[in-house]
Every structure is written in structure tokens, then in C-alpha cells.
């Protein structure tokens, strides 16, 4: 979900030397209604490359379910709505979630989409703790 810290976690994993991809960075295409979806051919190619022991992929798009069978572990990052709203309002790396319409969409997705993600996930980590603790929890879950 927007504002849960996916990009921060991916950045921290990359800083630790892991192959880590944020799908918001060139792996998505924008749909006419403003939503995004993964560029499926590009993600297929990414997943086909076996140049690392572990590949972390972060993102939340409607068509990601197509790739779920290809992932060894799916981890849902979550946080309460009020924390998401604060993060979206203050972040500078991504403008999404700052307009009233986008924020409304985030809250709608929290009610509709997050339960679907929770059902698909092997694990859930609350990102209300410090980033380093979240990254440590992610690494522990995959046995790294």
C-alpha cells in the first residue's frame, strides 16, 4: 500500500548489497484512470535473470498477482491509515497521495485491496517500527 515504506525498505536492502527493485522506478506503466500496472514483459525479464542469490521486488499493482507463483516469499508491509496519511503528506520522493482524490484512493485501497494482499502474503510486517528493524525482520523471514 502507498506509504507503507516499500521504497525505503528496498533502498535499505540495496544499501546492504542485496539486489532490490522498486517497481515504481521504471517497471510500471500508467493507465488512463491514473492507476499503474507492472510492465509485464519487463518484470518477466527481471525475474528470469538469475544473477543474485536473492531478489527483492517491491510494488503494489493490480497485475502483480500474475507473478505471485514466481515469488518464494510474499511479505505485506502494513501501517495504520493515520501513519500512511502522515507519510504521504511529508514524503518528497514521490508526489502520489498528496491530493485529496489520491488520498481518498489510498484509503479506499486500504479497505478493499489490503485484505486481498494480506490473503496472498506469506507474512506481514508492520512498518510502524524503525526502518532498520523492518529490514531486519524482512531478512529474518527469508533466512538471510
N, C-alpha and C positions, 0 to 999 in steps of 0.2 A: 504494500500500500504506500501511497505517496507520503513521504515524511517519516517513514519508519527507520531510516538510516541505511538503506541499502547501499547507496553510493559511498557513504562514509566507511561502512564495513568493507566494501570492495577495495576502496583506496588503502585501508589499513592492511588488508591481506596482501595486496600488491606490494606495499612497502616492506612487508615481511618476506618478499621474494616469491610469493605464490602467483600463478597465472590466474588473474581475476579480471572478469569482463563485466562492465556495467552496460547493459543493453540500451540504456538511454544515450550512450555515446556512439551513435552511428549505426546501430543494429536495428533501428526501428524506422518505420515509415508512418507518416501522419495520414489518418483517414479524414474524409470530408467533414465528419462531425467533431473533429478535433482530437479524438482518441488516437492512440498509437497502436501499432501491432508490430511484432517482430518481423523483420525481413527474413522470411523462412529459408530462402536459399543461402543467405549469408550465415544464419545460425546453423544450418546443416553443415556448411563448410567448417565453421568454428568447431563443432562437435566432432567432426571427422578427423581433425588434426590431433595426433597423439604425441605432442611434444612436451608434455608435463605429466608428472605423477598425479596431480590434482588440478582440476579446472573449476574455478568458482564462477558462476554466472548469476548475475542479479538482474531482476526485472519483474515487471508485473503487467503482462499484456494478455488480452483475451485468447490469442492463439498459442500461448505458451503451453497449454495442455497437450498440444500435438507432440511436444518434446519430452513430456514427463517420463515416458518409458526409457528415455536415453539417460536420465539422471540417476545416479546411485543413491543420492540423498536429496530430499527437498526439505528446506528449512524455511518456515514462515517467520519473518521478523514482524513484530507487532508492537503497538503502543496505543494508549488510550487516545480518544478523539481530541481531548484538550491539549495533549502533548503534540499530536500531529499538527494541530492548528498553529500552535506557537512556533514549531519548527518551520512550517511552510511560510509563515509570516516573516521569519527572520533570516531564512537562508538566502544566500547571494549567488549560489552556483546554478540555480535553476529557478525560473520565474513561475513555474507551474504551481497553482494553488493560491495565488495571491489575489485573484479577482473573486468577487462573491460567487459567480457562476462556477468557477473551478473549485472553490472550496466546498460548495454545495455538492458538486460531483464527487469530491473526495469523501464527504460524509455519506453520500448515497452508496458509494462503493464499499465503504466500511460496513454498511449494513447488509449489502447484497453480495459483494464479491469476496470479502474477507472470510465469511463462513465456507465458501467453496474452496478457497485457498487452504483453509485450516483442514478441510477434509482430505485434500490432496497431499498435505505435508506429512513428512515423517516425524518432524519435530517443530516446536515453536519456541522462539526466544523473544522475551520481552526486551525491547531496546530502551527501557527506562533506566537501565544501569549504565555506567560509564562505557564508552566505546571499547576500551581495551578489554573490559570484562565480556562484552558481547563477542568480540573477536575470539577471545579465549574459549568461550562457550561453543562457538562455531567449530573451531579447530578440535575441541574435545569430542564433539559429536561425530566428526568424520574420522576420528582416530589419529589425528596428526599431532 
